[in-house]
Amino acid sequence: MSTDGRTETGDSAVGEFPAFAAGAIVLWVLVEVVLRWELVALLAGPVGSPRGADMILVGLGFPLLAGAIAWLGLRRGIEPADWDYEFSLRSMAAGVGGVVLFFVGLLAAVLVLAAIRGMPDAGTATPVVEPGAGTWVLAALLLVNGVVVPVAEELAWRGVVQTALMDSYGVLAGSTLAATGFVLKHVVVDGGADPLRLASLVILAAIFSALRVRWGTASSTVAHLGANLLATGIALSAL
């Protein structure tokens, strides 16, 4: 959303964007922490699976949270057209290219970390689902983590928050701030991150933010969908 030629009211709205973006980030982190730290523990018993409870809450909560942030953005002048969902062959192809770039970058990070720290013991990795989880849990994980999470996060983080930050600070600084917030959100919610996880988050956030800048939020959504679906599918196939 360009600020060129804004009226006094429009300029005032842009001046509120940094506070709005910060509030949206804090809101997302707080709600996700409550969902995944507190409510999962309450729901895990009734559904018989902590991961299943997590996917139910995320599958319901993330779209509502993204919708709330989009609505709050609308009230401050960030219209749907500003989210920059350009559905074209070029933007879709760029999103697919982003998936390839992510896995190439991830492989490079693995090799660098292996050279520095040695290869990790595969037996120490935390399983993506608890032993004995039902088929419905695996299906929910693929659907929610592979589809619902990317669509919801891209609307909120790239469509709304990054738009507000780029309008406030310019493309480079705004997209960098959005990417940084996205990484820190995951680190906070995860309760920390090992070096490989942190590297993967930084690579993903940089790719998504760059795609949003150059080809729009539809492109970053395609990349996020592809990365999450492939990563989740690979993890499940290893069970």
C-alpha positions in Angstrom: 0.0 0.0 0.0 1.8 3.1 -1.2 1.8 6.2 0.9 2.4 8.5 -2.1 -0.1 11.3 -2.3 -1.8 10.3 0.9 -4.3 12.7 2.4 -3.6 13.9 5.9 -5.9 11.2 7.3 -4.1 8.5 5.3 -0.7 9.7 6.5 -2.0 9.6 10.0 -3.1 6.0 9.5 0.3 5.0 8.3 1.8 6.6 11.3 -0.2 4.2 13.4 1.1 1.1 11.5 4.2 0.4 13.7 2.1 0.2 16.8 -0.5 -1.9 15.0 2.1 -4.3 13.7 3.7 -4.7 17.1 0.3 -5.3 18.7 -0.6 -7.9 16.0 2.6 -9.7 16.6 2.1 -9.7 20.4 -1.5 -10.8 20.0 -0.5 -13.7 17.8 2.2 -14.9 20.2 0.0 -14.7 23.2 -2.9 -16.5 21.6 -0.7 -19.2 20.2 1.0 -19.7 23.5 -2.4 -20.1 25.2 -3.5 -22.5 22.5 -0.4 -24.7 22.4 0.8 -24.5 26.0 -2.4 -24.4 28.1 -5.4 -25.6 26.1 -3.6 -28.6 24.5 -3.0 -30.0 28.0 -6.8 -29.7 28.7 -7.9 -31.3 25.4 -5.2 -34.0 25.2 -7.0 -36.3 27.6 -10.5 -36.2 26.1 -9.2 -36.8 22.5 -6.5 -39.2 23.6 -3.5 -37.5 21.9 -1.5 -34.4 22.7 -0.6 -33.9 19.0 -4.2 -34.5 18.0 -5.3 -31.9 20.5 -2.7 -29.5 19.2 -3.9 -29.9 15.6 -7.5 -29.4 16.5 -6.8 -26.2 18.4 -4.4 -24.8 15.7 -6.7 -25.8 12.9 -9.5 -23.8 14.5 -7.5 -21.1 16.2 -5.1 -20.0 13.5 -7.8 -19.0 10.9 -9.7 -17.1 13.5 -6.5 -15.4 14.7 -5.5 -14.5 11.1 -9.0 -13.2 10.5 -8.9 -11.1 13.6 -5.6 -9.5 12.6 -6.9 -8.9 9.1 -10.1 -7.2 10.5 -8.0 -5.0 12.8 -5.9 -4.1 9.8 -9.0 -3.2 7.8 -10.0 -0.8 10.6 -6.6 1.0 10.2 -6.8 1.2 6.4 -5.0 -1.9 5.3 -7.5 -3.1 2.7 -7.6 -6.6 1.0 -6.0 -5.1 -2.1 -3.0 -4.2 0.0 -2.4 -7.8 1.0 -1.2 -8.3 -2.5 -2.6 -11.6 -3.5 -1.5 -11.8 -7.1 -2.6 -15.2 -8.5 -0.6 -15.5 -11.7 1.5 -18.2 -13.3 4.6 -16.2 -12.5 3.8 -15.7 -8.8 2.9 -19.4 -8.5 6.2 -20.4 -10.2 8.1 -18.1 -7.9 6.5 -19.7 -4.9 7.6 -23.2 -6.1 11.0 -21.8 -6.6 11.0 -20.6 -3.0 10.3 -24.2 -1.9 13.3 -25.4 -3.8 15.5 -22.6 -2.5 14.4 -23.5 1.1 15.5 -27.1 0.8 18.7 -26.1 -0.8 19.4 -23.7 2.0 18.4 -26.2 4.6 20.8 -28.8 3.1 23.6 -26.2 3.2 22.8 -25.4 6.8 22.9 -29.1 7.7 26.3 -29.5 6.1 27.7 -26.4 7.8 26.4 -27.5 11.2 27.6 -31.0 10.7 31.1 -29.7 9.9 31.1 -27.6 13.0 29.3 -29.9 15.5 29.2 -33.3 13.9 26.1 -35.2 12.7 23.4 -35.3 15.3 22.2 -38.7 16.6 18.9 -39.4 14.8 17.7 -41.3 17.8 17.6 -38.2 19.9 15.1 -36.4 17.6 11.7 -35.6 19.0 9.0 -37.6 17.2 6.4 -35.5 15.4 3.6 -37.5 17.0 3.5 -39.6 20.2 3.9 -43.4 19.9 0.6 -45.1 19.1 -1.1 -42.0 17.7 -4.1 -42.9 15.6 -4.4 -42.4 11.8 -6.6 -39.4 12.4 -3.8 -37.6 14.2 -1.4 -38.2 11.2 -4.0 -36.9 8.8 -4.8 -33.9 11.0 -1.1 -33.1 11.2 -0.7 -33.1 7.4 -3.8 -31.1 6.8 -3.3 -28.5 9.6 0.4 -28.1 9.5 0.6 -28.5 5.8 -2.3 -26.3 4.7 -4.2 -24.4 7.4 -1.1 -23.0 9.1 0.6 -21.7 6.0 -2.6 -20.0 4.7 -3.4 -18.4 8.0 0.2 -17.3 8.8 0.7 -15.8 5.3 -2.4 -13.7 5.5 -1.5 -12.3 9.0 2.3 -12.1 8.7 2.9 -11.2 5.1 -0.4 -9.8 4.0 -1.1 -7.6 6.9 1.9 -7.2 9.3 4.5 -7.0 6.6 2.4 -4.5 4.6 2.1 -2.3 7.7 5.8 -2.4 8.4 6.8 -1.8 4.8 4.5 1.2 4.6 6.1 2.5 7.8 9.8 1.8 7.3 10.2 1.0 3.6 10.5 -2.3 1.8 13.9 -3.5 3.1 13.5 -2.5 6.7 9.8 -3.5 6.9 10.3 -6.9 5.3 13.3 -7.6 7.5 11.3 -6.6 10.7 8.4 -8.9 9.6 10.8 -11.8 9.0 12.5 -11.2 12.3 9.2 -11.2 14.1 8.1 -14.4 12.4 11.3 -16.1 13.5 11.1 -14.9 17.1 7.4 -15.9 17.2 8.4 -19.5 16.5 11.3 -19.5 18.9 9.0 -18.2 21.7 6.2 -20.6 21.1 8.6 -23.5 20.7 10.3 -22.6 23.9 13.6 -22.2 22.1 15.3 -23.6 19.0 18.3 -25.7 18.3 20.8 -24.3 15.7 19.3 -26.3 12.8 15.7 -25.3 13.7 16.8 -21.7 14.0 18.6 -21.8 10.6 15.5 -23.3 9.0 13.3 -20.5 10.4 15.6 -17.8 9.3 15.8 -19.2 5.8 12.0 -19.7 5.6 11.3 -16.2 6.9 13.7 -14.6 4.5 12.2 -16.4 1.5 8.6 -15.7 2.4 9.3 -12.0 3.0 11.3 -11.7 -0.2 8.5 -13.4 -2.2 5.9 -11.1 -0.7 7.9 -8.1 -1.7 8.6 -9.2 -5.3 5.6 -11.4 -6.3 3.0 -10.9 -3.6 1.4 -12.9 -0.7 0.0 -15.5 -3.1 3.6 -16.4 -4.0 4.8 -16.6 -0.4 1.7 -18.7 0.5 2.6 -21.2 -2.2 6.1 -21.4 -0.9 4.9 -21.9 2.7 2.4 -24.5 1.6 5.0 -26.4 -0.3 7.6 -26.3 2.4 5.2 -27.3 5.2 3.6 -30.1 3.2 6.9 -31.6 2.1 8.5 -31.3 5.5 5.5 -32.8 7.3 5.1 -35.5 4.7 8.8 -36.4 5.1 8.5 -36.5 8.9 5.5 -38.7 8.7 7.0 -41.1 6.2 9.9 -41.7 8.6 7.6 -43.0 11.4 
